[in-house]
Amino acid sequence: QVQPAESGGGLVQAGDSLRLSCAASGPAFSSSLMGWFRQVPGKEREFVASIARSGGSTYYADSVRGRFTISRDDAKSMVYLQMNSLEPEDTAVYYCAADPTGTNLPNEYRYWGQGTQVTVSS
């Protein structure tokens, strides 16, 4: 089991940077693939980025590739999302999630945090 808890959201201007943190307690963290998702009211939750256990591989949505970087520190049970060159379209609630199967399939993300709001003004 993994219990993610996000922090670091806020209000920034377009072009700014922000780093989100996810404290992921639980015995399954180190063996889990960890991901970041985001959701805008009225729209479906969308995949942002994920990182395999031990940081072996990373995956990004096309919309954030080159601007966002996902990383993890297994010793601290933390996952990070560094967001650079933020755009108003990045405004959303960002969620940290754990996939204990490591497949990165949407339905395999079984543990979710409560989310943190990111607002990017133009």
C-alpha positions as a Python dict, from the first residue, in 0.01 Angstrom:
ca = {
    (1, 'Q'): (0, 0, 0),
    (2, 'V'): (107, 358, -73),
    (3, 'Q'): (-36, 680, 66),
    (4, 'P'): (57, 977, -152),
    (5, 'A'): (31, 1335, -24),
    (6, 'E'): (99, 1624, -260),
    (7, 'S'): (231, 1971, -179),
    (8, 'G'): (387, 2266, -354),
    (9, 'G'): (100, 2398, -563),
    (10, 'G'): (23, 2766, -590),
    (11, 'L'): (-39, 3066, -811),
    (12, 'V'): (235, 3161, -1054),
    (13, 'Q'): (270, 3362, -1372),
    (14, 'A'): (323, 3224, -1720),
    (15, 'G'): (688, 3138, -1774),
    (16, 'D'): (752, 3070, -1406),
    (17, 'S'): (865, 2744, -1249),
    (18, 'L'): (715, 2539, -971),
    (19, 'R'): (811, 2213, -803),
    (20, 'L'): (550, 1976, -673),
    (21, 'S'): (635, 1722, -406),
    (22, 'C'): (467, 1395, -318),
    (23, 'A'): (535, 1227, 14),
    (24, 'A'): (449, 864, -49),
    (25, 'S'): (442, 660, 267),
    (26, 'G'): (379, 287, 269),
    (27, 'P'): (568, -38, 224),
    (28, 'A'): (497, -64, -147),
    (29, 'F'): (643, 271, -247),
    (30, 'S'): (988, 158, -355),
    (31, 'S'): (844, -114, -579),
    (32, 'S'): (577, 111, -731),
    (33, 'L'): (577, 310, -1047),
    (34, 'M'): (478, 665, -948),
    (35, 'G'): (288, 910, -1162),
    (36, 'W'): (154, 1262, -1178),
    (37, 'F'): (-186, 1339, -1325),
    (38, 'R'): (-386, 1658, -1354),
    (39, 'Q'): (-750, 1750, -1386),
    (40, 'V'): (-943, 2058, -1484),
    (41, 'P'): (-1306, 2090, -1370),
    (42, 'G'): (-1537, 1937, -1627),
    (43, 'K'): (-1260, 1740, -1795),
    (44, 'E'): (-1115, 1396, -1750),
    (45, 'R'): (-806, 1344, -1545),
    (46, 'E'): (-503, 1330, -1773),
    (47, 'F'): (-163, 1169, -1745),
    (48, 'V'): (132, 1407, -1698),
    (49, 'A'): (440, 1200, -1616),
    (50, 'S'): (554, 880, -1451),
    (51, 'I'): (871, 724, -1324),
    (52, 'A'): (952, 357, -1281),
    (53, 'R'): (1076, 210, -957),
    (54, 'S'): (1432, 306, -876),
    (55, 'G'): (1398, 584, -1136),
    (56, 'G'): (1469, 342, -1419),
    (57, 'S'): (1247, 500, -1685),
    (58, 'T'): (1042, 815, -1719),
    (59, 'Y'): (739, 888, -1934),
    (60, 'Y'): (580, 1221, -2025),
    (61, 'A'): (270, 1351, -2192),
    (62, 'D'): (348, 1530, -2516),
    (63, 'S'): (209, 1853, -2374),
    (64, 'V'): (472, 1869, -2098),
    (65, 'R'): (772, 1692, -2246),
    (66, 'G'): (1074, 1918, -2238),
    (67, 'R'): (920, 2144, -1971),
    (68, 'F'): (843, 1908, -1683),
    (69, 'T'): (1077, 1664, -1511),
    (70, 'I'): (972, 1384, -1279),
    (71, 'S'): (1211, 1239, -1024),
    (72, 'R'): (1204, 1028, -712),
    (73, 'D'): (1408, 984, -397),
    (74, 'D'): (1337, 639, -262),
    (75, 'A'): (1543, 699, 52),
    (76, 'K'): (1301, 980, 144),
    (77, 'S'): (990, 820, -10),
    (78, 'M'): (942, 1130, -223),
    (79, 'V'): (842, 1201, -580),
    (80, 'Y'): (887, 1539, -744),
    (81, 'L'): (755, 1717, -1049),
    (82, 'Q'): (967, 2009, -1161),
    (83, 'M'): (758, 2231, -1387),
    (84, 'N'): (931, 2496, -1597),
    (85, 'S'): (800, 2742, -1854),
    (86, 'L'): (451, 2711, -1712),
    (87, 'E'): (159, 2804, -1933),
    (88, 'P'): (-199, 2899, -1843),
    (89, 'E'): (-302, 2565, -1997),
    (90, 'D'): (-113, 2390, -1716),
    (91, 'T'): (-365, 2519, -1465),
    (92, 'A'): (-520, 2218, -1293),
    (93, 'V'): (-533, 2012, -979),
    (94, 'Y'): (-228, 1788, -980),
    (95, 'Y'): (-243, 1440, -831),
    (96, 'C'): (28, 1199, -730),
    (97, 'A'): (-53, 832, -775),
    (98, 'A'): (107, 492, -727),
    (99, 'D'): (93, 193, -961),
    (100, 'P'): (216, -111, -769),
    (101, 'T'): (209, -329, -1080),
    (102, 'G'): (458, -110, -1265),
    (103, 'T'): (266, -131, -1592),
    (104, 'N'): (177, 241, -1619),
    (105, 'L'): (-174, 145, -1729),
    (106, 'P'): (-441, 392, -1614),
    (107, 'N'): (-643, 133, -1426),
    (108, 'E'): (-338, 14, -1233),
    (109, 'Y'): (-293, 343, -1048),
    (110, 'R'): (-455, 228, -725),
    (111, 'Y'): (-342, 485, -470),
    (112, 'W'): (-409, 855, -508),
    (113, 'G'): (-337, 1169, -314),
    (114, 'Q'): (-584, 1451, -252),
    (115, 'G'): (-431, 1683, -511),
    (116, 'T'): (-270, 2024, -510),
    (117, 'Q'): (-392, 2324, -710),
    (118, 'V'): (-163, 2486, -966),
    (119, 'T'): (-283, 2809, -1122),
    (120, 'V'): (-86, 2982, -1396),
    (121, 'S'): (-190, 3336, -1480),
    (122, 'S'): (-122, 3493, -1819),
}
